[in-house]
C-alpha cells in the first residue's frame, strides 16, 4: 500500500507509570505484558522497562506423534535509560531481546501427492511430520543515541546500534511421516550501524541530512536430510553486506499554506557471498560434517551496487484542519546473490529492485478535533522486481530460484479515520483497495507469464473496524 509505517518507542516518562495486560484465547493462547516507566534521579535520569510472555498451542494436529504443530513460546524484554546531564544534551541507551523456544516448527499441509506414495491431505489442520522438533529464535540488541542542540535551530545527533540473531530449526517440507525432505537450518547473524544526522528548523526552511554506515554478516549452515530418497546434503553460506549512504531532505514554505519538499539519497553497497556444499551417503547421521562429504559447490564472489533515490512533494493547507498533498519518490532494494546457488553461473548477482511511487491525498481533522481522517490514492511502478520461484532443473529435479523476473504495477486507494466518540471511547476505521498486476514476468524458457500470475500479498480489499474503551482506575 502507499507509504511506510515507522514505529517509534515512547521515551521514559517524567511521572511514574505502570501498565499490565493479560490476554487469553483459542488454542490456549496466553499473552502477559507489563511495563514500568518514570524518574530515577529527578528529571536528569529517567528509565523504562517492559517484559512480555506469549504462549499458544499449534494450529494443527500431528498424526505422527499426536502432538500439535507450530506452537509459540516467546519471552521478550526491553529497557531504556534516558539521561539529560545538561539543558542542550540528551543521551538514550536501549537494549532489548527476545527468545522463542516452541516445541515444534511449522509444517505445511500436504496439498499434493508425494511421489504417488502419499496422498494429498484434505485437512489443513492436520499434518504428518517427523522432522519438526526444533524452531528456536533468539534476538538481542543495543542502541545508543546522543543529541546535542547546538542552537535553537540546529540539532546534531549520533545513532549507534548493534544486533545479533540466532536461529535453529528443523523443517519438515515433505509433510509426510517419512524422512524425505527435512531441512535443517543453523543461522548466526549480526549487524552494526552508525548514523550522524543534522537537522535545521528555520522560519520557512526545514532541512535534515546525514551520513549512514551499515555492516552485516550472516553465516548459515543448512541442508537436506532425506535418507529415504538417498539425498543428504549440508552447506555453509557466508554473506556480508557493507553499505554507506549520504542523504538530505528539505521543506520550504513558499507561502503560509503552500510547501514544497525535495530530497536525495546516495547509496553504495558491497555484497560478498561464499558458499560450500557437500553431499553425503544416505546412512550419514544428522548433521553431516562439512569436509567429510563430496564437495559439489565452492563459490566465493562479490559485487557492488550504487543508487540515487530522489523525492519531491507538495502540500497545501486549505485551513488548520485540512491539507492536500502529492509526492513522487524513488527507492531501491539492493541486489545480491541467490543463497541456493550451486555453480558459479548460478551465483551471478541479481539486479537491484527499483520502485517509483506516486501518491496524492487529503488528511485532516473534524468535529472540533475529536476526529481525524485521511484518503490517499497511489500508484507504484516496480522495475526488476525480485521474486522467489520454484521450478525444475535441467534434469527434472526440484529447483528454487531468486531472480529479477518481473515488472509490477500496483494501484490503490486507502481510507482511514479515527473518532473520539467520548472521553473514554475511540472508534477506528480503515479500508483499502488494491489493483496489483505484473506488467512482465519472464518465466521458464524466456516466456512472459505475467497474465497467469498476480503479485503475492496483495489482496483486492482490506478493512478494519475497531473500538477502544479506556477508563482510569
N, C-alpha and C positions, 0 to 999 in steps of 0.2 A: 504494500500500500504506500501511499505518499508519506514522505517524511520519516524521520528516525525517532526512536524513543530513547532518551537518555535518563538513566537512573542516578540520582544524586542522594547519598545518605544524609540524613539530618545531622547537624553538628550537636555536640553535647549542649544541654540546656543550662541556663544560669539559675534556674529554680529546680528543686528536686522533682523527679518524675519516676514513676514505676508503672510498668504495663505488664499484663499477663493475659494469655488466652489459651483456650483448650478447644479442640475440635474432635468429635468422634463421628465416624461414618461407616459406610459399607466396607466390606472386606476387612473388618476390624481395624479401620483406619484410626490413628490417633496422632494428633498434632498438638504439641505443647510448646509454647513460646513465652519467654519472659525477658524483660529488659529494664535497665535502671540507668538514669542519667541525672547529672547535677554537678554542683561545685565540689571541688576537692580542697582548694585553697582560695576562698573568695571568688573573685571574677578573674583571677590570674591563671588558675589551673582548673580546667573542667574535665569531666570524664563521662564515658558512656560504655555500657556493656550489655550484650544480649546473647541469649542462647536459645536454641530450638532443637526439639527432638521430633522426628517424623517417622511413623511406622505404618505399614499397610501390608496385608497379605496379597499374594499374587492374584491376578485376574483369571488365570487358567489352572485347571487341574492336570497334573502329570500322571498319565496312566502307568508309567514305568515304576515309580516309587510311591504313588498315592499322595504325594505332596502337591502343594500349589506351586506355581511357576511365575517368576517375575515379581517377587515381593520387594519391599522397601524397608530400610532400616538406616536412618540418617541422623547424625548428630552434627549440628553446625553452631558456630560461635563467632562473635565479633567484638572487638574492643577498641576504643578510641580515647586518646588524650589530646586535649587542646590547651596550649599554653599561650598566654599573652603577656610576655615579660615587659613590653613597652607599648605605648599607645599606637605606634605605627608598625609593630611587628606581631606576627601570628605564626605559630608552629602547630602542626597537626600530625600525629602519629597514629596509624591504624593498622591493626593486624586482625586477620580472620582465618578461619579454616572450617573444613567440613570432612566428615568421614562417612561413607556409605558402605555398609557391610551386610547386604542382604544374604539370605541363604542360597538364593538361586539367581541366575541370569534370566533374560527374557528369551523365550523360544518362539519362533514364528509358527503360525498354524500351517499345516501341510495341505496346501490347496491343490497341488498337482501330484501325480503318481511319481514315485521314486524308483527308477529302473524297472517299472512294471511289477515290482515285488511288494510295494507298499501303496495301498490305495489312498486317494485323497481323503482328508479328514474334513467332514462337513460341519463340524462343530468348532468354531473359532475359539471357544473357551475350554477346549480340551487339547492337550499336546502330548506327544510321545517324545520324551527327551532323556538321553543317557549321559549328556555332557553339558550340564547346566548348573554345576555345583559351585561356581566362582564368579563373582562380579563385585570386586572391591575397588572403590574410588576414593582417593584421599587428595585433598587440595588445601594448601595454605599459602598465605601471602602477607606481605608487609608493605606499607606505603608511607611516605613522608612528604609533607607539603610545607614549604616556607613561603610566607607572603610579607612583602615589605611595601608599605605605602610611602613611596618616595616623595610624593606631593599630593595635594588634594585631587589631582587629575591623573597621576601616573602611579601604577602598581606593577611591581615586579614579583614574579612567582617562580618557584622551583618545585617540580613534582618528580619524585623518585619512587620506583616500585619494583618489587621482586616477587615472583610467584613460582611455586612448584606444584606438580601434579603427578600422581602415580596411579596407574590403572592396571588391574589384573583381572582377566576374565576367561571363562570357558563358555563358548557359544555353540549351541547345537543347531547348525544351519540345515542339516538334512531333516530334522524334526521327525526322526524315527528312533526306535529302541536299539538300533544297531550303530556301531561306530563307523559311519560312512563319511561324514563331512563335519567333524568337530573342528572348531577354530580356537586356538589359544592365543592370548594377547597379554604381553607384559610391557607396559609403556611407562617411561620416565620422561617428564618434560619440565623445563624451567625457562623462565623469561625475565629479562631485565629491561626497564625503560627509564629514560630520563628526558624531562621536558623543561625548557626555560621559556617563560611567557611574559610579555609586556602588554599592558592594557593602558589605553589613554581615553579619558572621558572629558571632552570639552563641551562648550555650549552647543555646538552644532555638529561636531565630528566625534565619532567614537571609533577607536581602532584597537584590534587585538592582533598580535603577531608573536611568532615564537620559533624555536628550534626543537626538534624531536629526534630521539635515537632509540632504537629497539633491537635487542638481540634475543634470539630464541633458539634452543636446541632440544630436539626430540629424538630419543633413542627407543625404538620399539622392536621387541623380539616377538615374532608371531609365526604361526604355521598351521598346517592342516594335519589333523590326526584322523586318518581314515584307514585303519588296518583291514577292514572288510573289503576294501577295493584296492588294497596294496598301494595306498597313497599316503605317505607320511613325509612331511616337509618341515623345515624351520628356516627362518630368515631373520636378519637383523638390519633394520633401516636406521641410518643416522642422518638426520636432516637438520640443517642450520640456516637460520634467516638473520640477516643483518640489514637494518633499514634506517635511513636518515630522511628527514623532511624539514623543510622550511615553509612557513605559511604566514599569510597576512590577510586580514579581513577588516573592512571599514564600512561605516554607515555615516552618511551625511544628510542632514536635514535641509533640503532645498527651501522649504517653507515650514510653517508651523504644522502643516498637515502632510506634506509630501516628503518622503525619504527615499534615498537610493543606497544600495549596498553593493559592494563588489569584493571578491576575494580570490586568492590564488594559493595553491599548494603545490610545491615541487617535491617529488618523492624519488628516492633512489634505493633500490633493494638488490641484495645479492642472495641467491639461494644456492646452497650446497647440498648435494644428495649422494649418499653412498649406500649401497645395498649388496649384501651377500645372501645367497640362498642355496640350501643343500637338500637333497632327497635321501631318504633312508629306507631300510628294509622294513617290511610290514610288521615284523616282530619287535622293532625298536620301541622301547618304553617311552612314555611321555615324561619329560620333554626331551627330545633328542638334542644332543650337544653339537653346536656348530664346530666344524673341524673334524668331525668323525663321519660325515656323510659324503655323498657325491656332489661336488660343487657344480651348480648349474648356472648361477648368476654371480657376477662380480662387477659392480658398477661403481664408478666414482666420477662425478661430474658436477658442474656448477654453471650458473648463468646469471645475468643481470637484467633488471627491469627499471625503466625510467618512466615517469609520468608527470604531466602537467594538468592539474584539475582546477578549472575556473568556476566562479559562481557570480551571478548577477541577480538582484532582486529589487523590486519597487514596492513600496507600501503607501497607502493613502488613508488618512484618518478622517472619515466623514464627520465624526464627532467623538466625544470622550468614550462612547460606548460601541462604536462600530468602525472596523478597519478592514480595508481590502488590500490584497497583496498578490503579487505574481513573481515567479522566480524561474530561472534556468540554471541548472548546475550540472557538473560532470564529475563523476567519481570513477575509481577503478579498484578492482580486486586483482592483486598481483598474480602472475602466473607461477609455474613451478613444475614439479615432476610428479608423474604417476607413481605412487608408492608401491604399486603392484608390478612395475616394470621388471621384465625378466632378461632383456637384452639391451645393448647399447642403443639399438634402433628404437626400441620402445621407450627408452629413457630420454628421448628428445623432449625438451621442455614444451609445455603447452603455453599459449599466449595469455596475457593479462585480459581480464574481462572489463569492459568499459560500459558505463551507464550514463546516458544523458536524460535528465529528469526535468520535466516541465510541470509546474503547479500554479494554480490560481485559486483564490478562495476568499471567504469572508469570515471574520470572527468578531465576537462582541459580547456585550452584556445586556441584560434586560431585567425588567421587574425590579427596578431600583437596586441593581447589583446582586439580587438574590439568585439570578440565573445567568448562565453563560453558555455559549454555543458556537459552533464553527461548521462550515461546509467547505469542502475542498474538492477540486477536480484536478486530476493529474494524468500524465502520460509518461511512461518510462520506456526508453528505447535502449535495449541491450545489444551490444556487439561482442562477438567472440564469447558467447555465454559458455561458462564452464559447466559441463554436465557429466554425471557418472552414469554409465550404462552397462548392460550385460549382453554379451554376445557369444558366438562360438569362434574358436580359433581356427587355424588352417587345418587342424586335424579333427575338427568337430567337437573339441572339448570346451568346457566352460571357460569364459574369459570375462574379466571385469575391466572396463576402460574408464579413464578420466581424461576427457579431451575438450577441445573447443569445437563444439558441434553445431552451434545454433546462434541465430539472431531471434530475439523475442521482443514482443510489443505488449505492453500492459496499459490499459486504460481503466481508470477507476474514479469512483465518487465516494466520499466519506462524509458522514454527518454525525456530529457528537454534541451532546447537550447535558448539562447538569443543573439541577434546580434545587435550591434550599427551600423546600416546601414549608418547613417550620424551623425553629431554632435547633430542633433535635433530628429532623428528618431530611435526608437528601435523596433525590431521585436522579438516576443516571440513564442515559440512552445513547446507544451507538449503533450505527447502521452503515454497512459498506457494500459496494458493488464492484466487481472486477470483471473485465473482459480481457483475458490473457490468452495469447496465442504465439506460436512460433512462426516467425516470418521465414525462417530457414532452419532446417535441421538435417545435416548431412549424416546419413547412417551408413550401413554397410554398402560396399561397392560404390561409394560416392553418390548414392541416391538421396534425393531430398524427400524426407518422410515427415515434413512439418505438418501436412494435412492430417496425419494419423495420430499425432501426439499433442498433448497440452502440457504447459508448464506445471511442475509439481507445486503443491502447497498454494494453490491459487483458486479457492472456492469462488463461485459466482456471487454468493451472498454470505455475509457475516452480520451478526447482530448481537446486541447485549442489552438487557434491561436489568437495572439494579436498584436496590433501595438500602439505605443505611440509616439506622436509628441509633443515636448516642445520647446517653444521659449520665451526667456526672454523679458519682456516688458521694 
